Amino acid sequence: MARGKIQMRRIENATNRQVTFSKRRTGLLKKAHELSVLCDAEVTMIIFSQKGRLYQFSSNSEIRKTIDRYRKSANDADTYQAKMEQHILHLKQETMDIERKIELLEVSLRKLSGQCLGSCSIDEIHMIGDQLERSLSSVRARKAQLFNDQIQQLQAKERSLKEENAKLLAKHHANSWQLSAHPGAAAMHSRSSRSTDVETELFIGLPKLN
């Protein structure tokens, strides 16, 4: 005959309750022993009966070592949980502070751009004006610096071009002086140039010029 499904509730009959406790206690202790042997696990089981009688099993020779290990593990877990919660609260506070700073910066930016000035007091208007003046001064100083740098670059380029032009002019004057001081050399230079032209024309197949 198949066994009926046991209802999970307190057994009212004291005798039946004691018999069930004895059987299930023995089964639990056996299972604990099997788990420790088969899986090489550290297992400890503590059972108190309704009358306060202690039943225990421990795969360790000293059950207190297992209990101390459990307490340490539980304390470490509680400490870690507490630290995590504190860290999360700190992050939330930082997020709120950053959001407030961003909001203040946005309001300040709108006021500097001329918006939302209706609610500003005279002191705030003066502060905004002073800040704008300082910003404008910084912009003007930077602009003047950029212009000055550009002028210096152009002046340096102008000096370089003048030096190059002076060199070319001096070379031209030197060649003119040599030709005027030696007419024969000038004639030879002219004939050499014509000869070079004739040879070039013959080479490329042009008719010879008289």
Disulfide bonds with the S-S distance in Angstrom:
none
